[in-house]
């Protein structure tokens, strides 16, 4: 079965925590901090491969997670980085951010790869915080959390030839005869609910991908049934084989006109796409009837009209030779996908903070605020004191006062609540720069 859309959930690995440790060698009398950094979390990539032609696998596995980095060790040993995850998709897959709908990558060729979730940075050990003012730091950083997001995958149908027609016109039977595809076939309409792909070999060994497009119905251009889904596939092919069932009691000419009418209503591009008329199931009617339909169809197309029986293979080889010749002379169309830079793959948002007031509660938000809290161990008094100095240097205290915050009011930052205690002592310009640089290094 062909599956061309899927939604997946990805999460990169979290960075490992830094360590608080000390040198304890026998002949090192003054010791000193020796806590190592945590390892980087594993990244999540999506890569195109020629070994797949459907998104079926994502019906059974839709959650992918990078490995977390290991925590730092003593003696300044760094933690091991987490393993990356590489998600394989068919060539021609478009990747969209599920929240914004923006296309962030178009993986056309085998080996094309894109980073969709960067691993969290490992936390720094206490040896990284030694300074002239702080000789024995008692704290380390926790690792940054991984990036978690939902992505939509859409496989552009790469078939060059699309077989169209009303339900039960013989499309699945034809594709099963000309290729190795094994579609479900039955003697009732709507057997095929999704496109079936098959590769037809040319005499020189090259392959042509043919798609059996599920039966279109009246109103498909308005989305009736799965009309929009089906017509989207038709639009991406270079050549159409329009099967007209001449064995049924229905008016074959009216059915032919109905399909073309829906194609034109959906898009002008579809109405102008090269189309070969194929009278199908001729083994079930007399030759006179076939010729009668051929004469009726002649005014409707400038191309040669073919008559085939997929069951007996009558006329099939002649049809395919003509298809190969037409494809050789048709220009290849390139679908333009407008991509948007994917900043959310890194999510290191350092946007300035904003303050919103709700009564006596002040909410401080911003990417930089969240990131500072994510790398601070709130259980460590010295680490919290350092965080408050950084917030002061950023001007958060000053802006809270300007917004009307008074002693005893509640301040919310990064999901935590604090009681506002104004402090009139502001760090000097030089010290403010030192504090901010130390936090972001």
C-alpha positions in Angstrom: 0.0 0.0 0.0 1.2 3.5 -0.8 1.2 6.0 2.1 2.2 9.5 1.3 1.6 11.5 4.5 2.6 10.9 8.1 3.1 12.8 11.3 6.0 12.0 13.6 7.1 13.2 17.0 10.9 13.8 17.5 12.9 14.7 20.6 16.6 15.3 20.7 18.6 14.0 23.6 19.1 16.1 26.7 22.6 17.2 27.6 24.3 15.5 30.5 24.6 17.2 33.8 27.9 18.8 34.8 29.6 17.4 38.0 30.8 18.9 41.2 34.0 17.2 42.1 37.4 17.9 43.7 41.0 16.9 43.2 42.0 14.4 45.9 45.4 13.3 44.9 47.7 12.5 47.8 50.4 15.0 46.7 48.2 17.8 45.6 47.7 19.7 48.9 45.4 22.5 47.7 43.3 20.3 45.5 40.7 22.4 43.6 37.5 21.8 41.6 37.7 19.0 39.0 34.1 18.4 37.9 33.8 17.5 34.2 31.2 18.7 31.7 28.1 16.7 30.7 28.0 15.2 27.2 26.0 16.7 24.3 22.6 15.2 23.7 22.0 13.3 20.5 20.7 15.1 17.4 17.7 14.0 15.3 18.2 14.0 11.5 16.0 13.0 8.6 17.7 11.5 5.5 16.4 10.5 2.1 17.1 7.0 0.8 16.4 5.3 -2.5 15.5 2.1 -0.7 12.0 3.4 0.3 9.1 4.5 -1.8 6.3 5.0 0.8 5.9 6.4 4.3 4.2 3.1 5.4 6.8 2.5 8.2 5.6 5.6 10.1 2.2 4.0 10.6 4.0 1.6 13.1 6.7 3.9 14.5 6.1 7.6 14.8 8.2 8.6 17.9 11.9 9.1 17.6 14.2 10.2 20.4 17.9 11.0 20.5 20.1 9.5 23.2 20.8 11.7 26.3 24.3 12.8 27.0 26.1 11.2 30.0 26.8 13.3 33.1 30.3 14.7 33.6 32.8 12.8 35.7 35.5 13.5 38.3 39.1 14.5 37.3 37.6 16.9 34.6 36.3 14.0 32.6 33.6 14.9 30.0 30.5 12.8 29.7 29.9 10.8 26.6 27.8 12.4 23.9 24.4 10.8 23.1 23.9 8.9 19.9 22.2 10.7 17.0 19.0 9.4 15.4 18.7 9.3 11.6 15.2 8.8 10.3 15.1 7.4 6.8 12.4 8.6 4.3 11.9 8.1 0.6 13.4 10.5 -1.9 11.0 13.4 -2.7 9.8 13.8 0.9 8.8 17.3 2.1 9.2 18.0 5.8 6.9 20.6 7.5 6.7 21.9 11.0 3.3 20.6 12.3 2.7 23.7 14.4 3.4 26.3 11.8 2.8 24.4 8.6 6.0 25.8 7.1 8.0 23.6 4.7 11.5 23.3 6.2 13.1 20.8 3.9 12.7 19.1 0.5 14.8 15.9 0.4 15.0 15.1 -3.3 18.1 13.0 -3.7 19.4 9.9 -1.8 21.7 11.1 0.9 20.0 14.5 1.4 19.9 15.1 5.1 18.4 17.8 7.4 18.8 18.4 11.2 15.3 18.7 12.7 16.2 18.7 16.5 19.6 19.6 17.9 20.7 17.8 21.1 20.8 19.8 24.3 24.1 21.2 25.4 25.9 19.4 28.2 26.0 21.2 31.5 29.4 22.6 32.7 31.2 21.1 35.7 32.3 23.2 38.6 35.9 23.5 37.3 34.5 25.7 34.5 33.4 28.4 37.0 36.7 29.1 38.7 37.6 32.8 38.7 39.6 35.2 40.7 36.6 36.0 42.8 35.4 32.4 43.1 38.1 29.8 43.8 35.9 26.9 44.9 32.6 26.9 43.1 30.1 24.5 44.8 27.8 24.2 41.9 27.6 22.8 38.3 25.1 23.2 35.5 22.4 20.7 34.5 22.3 19.8 30.9 20.0 21.6 28.5 16.7 19.7 27.7 16.3 18.2 24.2 14.1 19.8 21.6 10.6 18.2 21.2 8.4 18.9 18.2 5.9 17.4 15.8 6.7 17.1 12.1 4.6 16.4 9.0 6.1 14.3 6.2 4.6 14.4 2.7 5.9 12.3 -0.1 5.7 13.9 -3.4 4.4 11.3 -5.8 7.4 10.7 -8.1 5.4 8.7 -10.7 5.9 10.0 -14.3 2.7 8.3 -15.6 -0.7 8.5 -13.8 -3.5 6.1 -14.7 -6.9 7.7 -14.2 -10.5 6.8 -14.7 -13.7 6.1 -12.9 -13.7 3.4 -10.2 -13.5 -0.2 -11.6 -12.1 1.0 -15.0 -9.3 -1.5 -14.9 -6.5 0.7 -13.6 -5.2 -1.7 -10.9 -5.3 -4.6 -13.3 -3.3 -2.7 -15.8 -0.6 -1.7 -13.4 -0.3 -5.3 -12.1 0.3 -6.5 -15.6 2.9 -3.9 -16.7 4.9 -3.9 -13.4 5.6 -6.0 -10.4 3.0 -4.1 -8.3 0.4 -6.3 -6.5 -2.6 -4.1 -5.8 -5.8 -5.4 -4.3 -8.2 -6.1 -7.2 -11.9 -6.9 -7.0 -15.0 -6.6 -9.2 -16.6 -3.8 -7.3 -15.8 0.0 -7.3 -13.5 1.7 -4.8 -11.2 -1.3 -4.3 -8.3 1.0 -4.4 -8.3 3.7 -1.7 -4.7 4.9 -2.0 -2.3 5.1 -5.1 -0.4 2.0 -6.1 3.1 2.5 -7.5 4.7 0.2 -10.0 8.0 0.4 -12.0 7.8 -0.5 -15.7 11.0 -1.4 -17.4 12.0 0.1 -20.7 13.8 -2.1 -23.3 17.1 -0.5 -22.2 16.5 -1.5 -18.6 15.6 2.0 -17.3 12.5 2.2 -15.1 9.4 4.4 -15.4 7.3 4.8 -12.3 3.6 4.5 -12.9 0.9 5.3 -10.4 -2.6 3.8 -10.3 -4.6 6.8 -9.1 -7.7 5.8 -7.1 -11.0 6.3 -8.9 -12.1 9.8 -9.2 -15.8 10.6 -8.8 -18.1 13.5 -9.7 -17.4 16.4 -7.3 -13.8 15.3 -6.6 -12.6 18.8 -7.5 -14.7 20.1 -4.6 -13.2 17.5 -2.2 -16.0 14.9 -2.3 -14.7 11.6 -1.2 -10.9 11.9 -1.2 -11.0 14.0 -4.3 -8.4 16.6 -3.3 -6.0 13.9 -2.2 -6.3 12.0 -5.5 -6.1 15.1 -7.7 -3.0 16.2 -5.9 -1.3 13.0 -7.1 -2.5 13.5 -10.6 -1.0 17.0 -10.7 2.5 15.7 -10.2 2.6 13.3 -13.1 4.0 14.1 -16.6 1.6 12.0 -18.6 -1.9 10.6 -18.0 -3.4 7.4 -19.3 -7.2 7.9 -19.2 -8.9 4.4 -19.0 -12.4 4.3 -20.3 -14.3 1.0 -19.5 -16.2 0.0 -22.7 -17.6 -3.2 -21.1 -20.1 -1.6 -18.8 -23.7 -0.5 -19.5 -22.9 3.1 -18.5 -22.2 5.8 -21.1 -18.4 5.6 -21.6 -18.4 9.0 -23.3 -20.2 10.7 -20.4 -17.8 9.1 -17.9 -14.8 10.3 -19.9 -16.2 13.8 -19.9 -16.9 13.7 -16.2 -13.3 12.9 -15.3 -11.9 15.6 -17.6 -14.4 18.1 -16.1 -13.2 17.4 -12.6 -9.5 17.8 -13.7 -10.2 21.2 -15.2 -12.2 22.4 -12.2 -9.3 21.5 -9.9 -6.6 23.3 -11.9 -5.9 24.7 -15.4 -2.6 22.9 -15.3 -4.3 19.5 -15.1 -6.6 20.2 -18.0 -3.6 20.9 -20.2 -1.6 17.8 -19.1 -0.8 15.3 -21.9 -3.4 12.6 -21.9 -3.7 9.3 -23.8 -7.2 7.8 -24.1 -7.2 4.0 -23.5 -10.3 1.9 -24.1 -10.2 -0.9 -21.6 -11.7 -4.3 -21.1 -12.1 -4.8 -24.9 -12.1 -8.6 -24.4 -15.6 -8.3 -23.0 -17.2 -6.6 -26.1 -17.3 -7.2 -29.8 -14.8 -5.5 -32.1 -17.5 -3.5 -33.7 -18.3 -1.9 -30.3 -14.6 -1.0 -29.8 -14.5 0.7 -33.1 -17.7 2.5 -32.4 -16.2 4.0 -29.2 -13.0 4.8 -30.9 -14.9 6.9 -33.5 -16.9 8.7 -30.7 -13.7 9.5 -28.8 -11.7 10.7 -31.9 -13.0 14.3 -31.8 -12.0 14.6 -28.1 -8.3 14.0 -28.4 -5.4 14.8 -30.8 -3.5 11.7 -29.6 -3.8 8.2 -30.8 -6.6 6.2 -29.1 -5.6 2.8 -27.8 -7.7 -0.3 -27.1 -6.4 -2.8 -24.6 -7.3 -5.8 -22.5 -5.2 -6.0 -19.4 -6.4 -9.5 -18.7 -5.3 -10.9 -22.1 -2.5 -8.3 -22.6 -4.0 -7.4 -26.0 -2.6 -4.0 -27.0 -0.7 -3.4 -23.8 2.8 -3.6 -25.3 2.0 -1.2 -28.1 0.5 1.2 -25.5 3.7 1.1 -23.3 6.0 1.6 -26.3 4.1 4.8 -27.2 4.2 5.9 -23.5 8.0 5.6 -23.5 8.3 7.6 -26.7 6.1 10.4 -25.4 8.0 10.6 -22.1 11.3 11.0 -24.0 9.9 14.1 -25.7 8.1 15.7 -22.7 9.9 18.2 -20.5 10.5 17.3 -16.9 8.6 19.5 -14.5 10.2 20.6 -11.2 7.8 21.4 -8.4 8.9 24.4 -6.5 8.7 24.1 -2.7 9.1 27.4 -0.8 11.2 26.5 2.2 11.5 28.5 5.5 14.6 28.6 7.6 14.1 26.1 10.5 15.1 28.0 13.6 13.1 25.7 15.8 15.6 22.8 15.1 17.9 24.6 17.5 15.4 26.4 19.7 18.2 28.4 21.4 15.9 31.4 21.6 17.8 34.3 23.2 15.0 36.8 22.7 14.8 39.6 25.2 12.4 39.2 28.1 8.9 40.6 28.4 6.9 41.4 31.5 3.1 40.9 31.7 1.2 41.9 34.8 -2.0 40.1 36.1 -3.0 41.9 39.3 -0.2 41.4 41.8 1.4 38.7 39.7 4.2 39.6 37.2 5.1 37.1 34.5 8.6 37.3 33.0 9.0 35.4 29.7 11.5 35.1 26.9 13.8 32.6 25.4 16.9 33.8 27.3 15.1 33.6 30.6 13.9 30.1 29.9 17.4 29.0 28.8 19.1 30.5 31.9 16.7 28.6 34.2 17.1 25.4 32.3 20.9 25.4 33.0 20.6 26.4 36.7 20.4 23.9 39.5 17.7 25.5 41.7 18.6 23.2 44.6 22.0 24.8 44.9 22.1 28.1 46.8 25.3 29.4 45.1 23.9 28.6 41.6 20.6 30.4 42.4 22.6 33.4 43.7 24.5 33.5 40.4 21.2 33.3 38.4 19.8 36.2 40.3 22.9 38.3 39.6 22.5 37.5 35.9 18.9 38.6 35.9 19.9 41.8 37.7 22.5 42.5 35.1 20.0 41.9 32.3 17.8 44.6 33.9 14.9 42.3 34.9 14.8 43.8 38.5 14.7 47.3 37.1 11.9 46.6 34.6 9.9 44.8 37.3 10.1 48.0 39.4 9.1 50.1 36.4 6.1 47.8 35.9 4.9 48.4 39.4 6.2 45.4 41.3 6.5 45.9 45.0 7.9 43.9 47.8 5.8 40.8 48.4 4.4 40.6 44.9 4.7 37.3 43.0 7.0 37.0 40.1 6.7 34.0 37.7 9.7 32.9 35.6 10.1 29.6 33.7 7.2 28.0 35.5 8.6 28.9 39.0 7.2 31.4 41.5 9.3 33.9 43.5 8.5 36.6 46.0 9.7 40.0 44.7 12.4 41.5 46.9 13.7 44.8 45.4 17.4 45.4 45.6 18.7 48.9 45.0 22.3 47.7 44.4 22.9 47.4 40.7 26.2 45.9 39.4 28.6 48.2 37.6 28.7 48.2 33.8 31.9 46.1 33.8 30.6 43.6 36.3 27.3 43.4 34.4 29.1 42.5 31.2 31.2 39.9 33.1 28.1 38.2 34.6 26.2 38.0 31.3 29.3 36.7 29.4 29.9 34.1 32.1 26.3 32.8 31.8 26.3 32.5 28.0 29.9 31.1 27.4 
